Each structure stands twice: as structure tokens, then as C-alpha cells.
Amino acid sequence: MSLESIIIKIAKEARDAATKIADCSAIKKNQVLLAIAAGLKQQAGFIQTENIKDLTAARKKGLSAAMIERLTIKDETILSMTQGLKEVALLPDPVGAMKNTVIRPNGLQVARMRIPLGVIGIIYESRPNVTVDAAGLCLKAGNAVILRGGSEAFHSNQALAAIISQALEEADLPAAVVQVLPARDREAVNIMLKQDDSIDLIIPRGGEGLIRFVAENSRIPVLKHYKGVCHVYVDQGADLKMAEKICFNAKVQRPGVCNAMETLLVHKDSADLFLPSMAEQLIKAGVEIRGCPITCKIIPQAKEAVEQDWPAEYLDLILAVRVVTDFNQALEHISRYSSSHTEVIITENYKRARGFVRQVDSSVVLVNASTRFNDGGQLGLGAEIGISTSKLHAFGPMGLEELTTTKFVVFGDGQIRE
Amino acid sequence: MSLESIIIKIAKEARDAATKIADCSAIKKNQVLLAIAAGLKQQAGFIQTENIKDLTAARKKGLSAAMIERLTIKDETILSMTQGLKEVALLPDPVGAMKNTVIRPNGLQVARMRIPLGVIGIIYESRPNVTVDAAGLCLKAGNAVILRGGSEAFHSNQALAAIISQALEEADLPAAVVQVLPARDREAVNIMLKQDDSIDLIIPRGGEGLIRFVAENSRIPVLKHYKGVCHVYVDQGADLKMAEKICFNAKVQRPGVCNAMETLLVHKDSADLFLPSMAEQLIKAGVEIRGCPITCKIIPQAKEAVEQDWPAEYLDLILAVRVVTDFNQALEHISRYSSSHTEVIITENYKRARGFVRQVDSSVVLVNASTRFNDGGQLGLGAEIGISTSKLHAFGPMGLEELTTTKFVVFGDGQIRE
């Protein structure tokens, strides 16, 4: 069988399985989630044996220590996967809920019913725990899912898939509700991205290169974010103690993630008072500061920033700092350089708080809180499958509800159109 | 200037204009809508003079009478466009509304704020009234719009665009909020579909050929429906008088539209009683019946249906009829042949009414009402920009709300992530 026929077959089986899981009760879906969790615990030895095959190959290939770290399935990794499944089992089932029910003048009762999307394709890189996390969320939202992990995690992902299949079959559900692509080459991704008859949505998770490849080659709608260039603007008259605490948290608590602060904008009237002590703390924590000319005057240790610093996603202990003349210049800077991910204003001013929230065109806009709150769990979605920075269908963190859509249902008593 | 540079310039100007209209008050947007309506009325003579240029060219080219009819701007066409604008002005402004406001355990207040999508591209065929209808809806939802009508309506669309521009400029809004592509060739569409940096959404309206061309060539997300193969299923024990009334309405009231019935499925126990009198009425109204073998036995005038009849969108006085052995066979038929548009069950049975609504995977599913109700106005959306049969972002008729998205807004008091 050619690679193409294999993938077409997988996609068609997913489509058929989707109709079964779409109509499955929450009780049964939750039982499957807990059965997968139990399977992971019981078969931890098997998973780790398969994981060692991947780790050995990765070492041979000379992958970086960081990549090998991400690839490793430790006891804690298994615990965290089982914990995640249990949390998803506790979330309310979005499927079948009705909202916006109205009675039309002719007596028709019209409502929107939440329904699964159908078949979701997830394309991701090294971390094998995504296999379990993504499968759990898609399944709970009533979708079938096709997973395509990194080739370096091939054996680990196959082992996890086998455990998931077993739990599905024991519950009399088709194993095709969750499938892992058996192919290792990138051509498999390319073929998968053309199955728009069978797959409803693609979610890529990984580096910018992977995401661009998917976006450019997909005939299926893609939910994605390329990068997070998150800004904090410290306003004129801001509470500078609060600003220090928030900026430190936004930059230092976990610098390698997409919701960490990358650029700090400071109103010129706040700069002299705020920047010296802020810089001291940041530099102490190992942060390198790249500043505009005014910043460099106030902070002697700062390097001069160049144009490429403003749109940069460092994902590291580096911070770009610019002193702005007013609120509007801060808005202009953000509008020009932001990646539509997360922006923060620190202010005590009513009008500018409202103006910032209304005018900044990013997926999460915060007043007086850390950028690090752009996260499905933190914002109350329960768990997240990713963050979207494009506006169609979902904008911001995506939870269970974003893995569904709505259809109209209409109850009549013989109404016809005049 | 090359065609490509012209279109890139238009797209960039639309992007800039979008930030202006996004933040415009409802009062001002409504004033503009009413000013456009007044302009259409005052300059009716100019519009019709330009329209005659298109009509003359169309006759020279030998376009069909039906196409010329669609192209003609009569006094009633202008009245209906002004009426439409007034209705959109009366609809509530979706922009800025907040929903799902929650307080997180750490005191953060989290909500979703409705915001415009940004720049919308509409690609459509002959009817020039779409220029005004689509512009009005996009503008009210706070979006900039780029319109690309059919080349046969070129002068008419330019005239309408000039009137819209004038109303925008008189309100101190950029004329680039509504732009009509000045180019007549299809290459212009192709270039437009590649401007994913500046355009957020493409909505094609027209025949299947146009829609497929757009879907296959667009790098921008597309909301579309290819066709409406709408089914009515008359259940065992259905109220047959009601069934007759609904089926007649669904097929005959306006056979040329996407929400007309194309296939009638009848439970075998209802067939003998229902079909003869139903067929008599339909045949009297000029409907040609293409039936399964059992149907042909019951209705002597019916032609034998062939396989191509089941997925057919006739858009004409033709109806495919099949007698099914039970409810499940009706569901299987619909699942196999439906275009995810509109399906109806006529039933008095509680369980099957619920089962149909839950299991049928179409954008509008109705119990005891005509397929013709799949329409934004009829379902209470106010006005519609089109119907989506794909599930991402919108499924079913799309009104003002579907021309927007939501972002998260978060109000804090210094919260940081632990």
C-alpha cells in the first residue's frame, strides 16, 4: 500500500469513527479517559521501554540536551499525563448544549446546539505527552483525532497510541477515534494536509518553521500561532511597585514560553523613577536589556537596541525596552510590532485602561496583570489545546468549546414560508 | 502600476481603514448606513445610467435572459437596497459586547469582548445589489471590506462604490473602509486571495465553479457553501396533512434557491397514504418526480431515479423521492448524500424528533417546518451575508455576529503567576 493510500484510509476511518464519538454520552467518554489514565499507569514499563528506543536513536543522531529532555518520558511525565486526563474527565461536556433559544413571531423555536467539529489533525514536535493531552481533549469534545508527532518520538507515540486504542475498544468504541500516523517522513504530513474531505481542522504545535509549513501546505483550515511578542506598557502615573512585580513575573518566571514579556514600553514620565530599580532586579536575575537611546541613558548596563529587537520573540532572558512619549505612541508601537498574542497595560487611569482594552488588537489584553495569564487553565477554560492568534473560529487560548461548533436546531408545528 | 501593486495597495489601505472603523461608535456607523441609503435614492439616475452600460455589453455578449435579469438595477432594486441598509442600521451593534465574565480564584476578572474580524473580501457574481448589502453588513460589524463583483457588473458596481465612498468621507471616515476592485480580470481575484497579511476572511457568493476556484486558490480562510441538497423525511405516523403542506412549500415556493427541498424520503408505512396525494399536488405545480422503484409503483407519472439524482442540487421543479424501510435508513441516506445544508423531519414521535436533531450533521436541522427557513432573516439574525456549510467559525446562516470574533480581556489588581 502506498503512503498516500494508507493516509487516505486513516482519514476515512477517522471520519466514520467521528460519527460514533459525536453521539457518545459524557459518562462513556469520561470512562474512556479514566481507562486511558489507568492504562498509562499499568503499562508505564512498556511506555518507557519504547521511549528508550527513541532516546537511543536521538543520542546517536546527536540531538541537543534540551531536545532529549523534552523527549524523555519520566515517571513524572506519566503521572502528569494521567492527571491531565482525570482533569479533562471532570470538565463539563460541551456537546449538545443549546443556547440563544428564541421563539420567532411565527412560533418557530430556534436554538444553537453545540456539536463536535468532526475530525481534527494535530501535528506536533518532540514532546510525546502531547499525544495523550490532545487525544483526551479532542475525545471529550466528541471529535476523532489523527495525531502526527515528531519522527524522533515515533516509538513513544506508537506505545501511547496502543494504550489509547485498547481503552477505546474495551468501551466498544472504534479505535479509529484516536489514530497516530504510522509514517515517519514529512511527506506524510503533506498528504494529511490534503485530506479536506475527511479532516475538518488542523492544529500545528511547535516551532515557527513547522507552523509555516503546515499553514502554507494545508487545504484544511488551520488554527495556529506563529509567535508571542508580548508587550507590557507602564503608563504615566502607574503604580510602579505593582509594575515592577508584574514585569518581573512576565519576563523571568518562565522566559522560554510564548506568553513571556519580550518588550517593555515605559511612559517618559515614569521612566526615571521606574527603570533604574526595575533594571537592577532584572539584571540580577540574569536578564540582558536592549534599550532605545533614552533607556540606555537611564540604564548604563543596557545595550543599544536595533530594529530587529522590536519584533523579536527571544524566548530567553533578554528584554527590549523603549521609552515612549505618550499612550498613543505605545499603541502605535504595539500595533506595529505585536504578534496579536498578549499585551498588558499597567495604569491607574480609567480612560486609558478602557482605551487599551478596546483598541489593542490581541487575543488577550490585560490591565494590571502578568502576560503569563494567557493560558487556557489560568483564564478558566479548564485545559487548552493551543493558542490561536488568527481571528477565525478562535482567538486566544482554545479549550474544549473551541474544539466544537454550533448548528441551528428548529422546532416547528407545521410552519411554512409565505 | 502593475495589477499586483494595485491590489496590494488596496489591501493595505483596507487594513489601515479597518482600525478606524473598528473603533467607530454605533451612532456614527448607523449615520453612514443611512447616508448611503439617501445617496442611492438621490443618485438613482446615475446608477441606472451606469447599469445600462453593463446591460448593453451583456446583450452584445449574448448573456442569457436570466443573467441580464439579475444584472438589471430597477427602481425596486434601489428601493430594496436602501431598505436593507435601513434594516441593518436598526440592528444592535455587536462590537464591544462582553460575555462569559467570570472572576477567577485569584481575583482576575476575565471576559470575552466581541471585536470586528478586520478586513473581509467578498467575491461574487452578477447581482450588483450584493455590493451594497455586503458593504452595509461588514461596515456595521466594524470591518473594512474589499468587494470584487462580476466583470459583467463592472460599471454598476463602480457607481455604487462611488456613492458609498462619498458617504464615508462626509462622515470623516476613510473611503477605504469599502473598496471595489477596479480590475475586471480573474487574475485580480487570484492576487487578492494571496493577501493573507492584509485580509482576514474571504466570502465567495455565486455558483459552485466560482466557490471552488476561491477555495482552491485562497491563502486566506474562506467561509462558503457549495450547494444545498436539502432533505425532508416523512416519518412513520407523521401528520400527513402537515407533511404535504411543508413539502409543497419546501419544493415549490422558490425552487431556484439553496434551501429548497431536493430529495423527499418517506417511511414505507407512510408511503401508500402520503405519496399519491402529495404527488398530485406537486405534478400539478409542474414538478417532475424521479423516484426509487417503490415510489414509481405508487406514482405512475414518476421517472425512475438514477444514482446521480440522489446527490443532485436541481434548483428547479424536479424532486427525487425515495421510500425508506425505517428511520435509520433515512439517516444513512442523509449522511451519504446531504451537503450539510438543511434537513427536515416530519414526525409526531418524541424519540425520533430528538434523535434526528442530535444525529443529523447539517447546519440547520428542523422538526415539522419547511427547509425554506434556513435563512438569516427567518432564524432571527436580522440579515445574512451568506450560509456556511463548513464548520469552522460559522455553520449555517451568517449574520452580523459571524462577521466578528472575540478577544479575552482581563482586569487585574497586580496579579502575577506563581
Interface residues (C-beta under 8 A of the other chain):
Chain A: T19 A22 D23 G96 V102 R104 L108 V110 M113 I115 L117 G118 D200 L201 E216 R219 P221 D239 M242 K245 I246 F248 N249 A250 Q253 S335 A353 V357 R358 Q359 D361 S362 S363 V364 V365 L366 V367 N368 A369 S370 R372 F373 N374 Q378 L379 G380 S390 K391 L392 H393 F395 G396 P397 T405 T406 K407 F408 V409 V410 F411 G412 D413 G414 Q415 I416 R417
Chain B: T19 A22 D23 G96 V102 R104 L108 V110 M113 I115 L117 G118 D200 L201 E216 R219 P221 D239 M242 K245 I246 F248 N249 A250 Q253 S335 A353 V357 R358 Q359 D361 S362 S363 V364 V365 L366 V367 N368 A369 S370 R372 F373 N374 Q378 L379 G380 S390 K391 L392 H393 F395 G396 P397 T405 T406 K407 F408 V409 V410 F411 G412 D413 G414 Q415 I416 R417
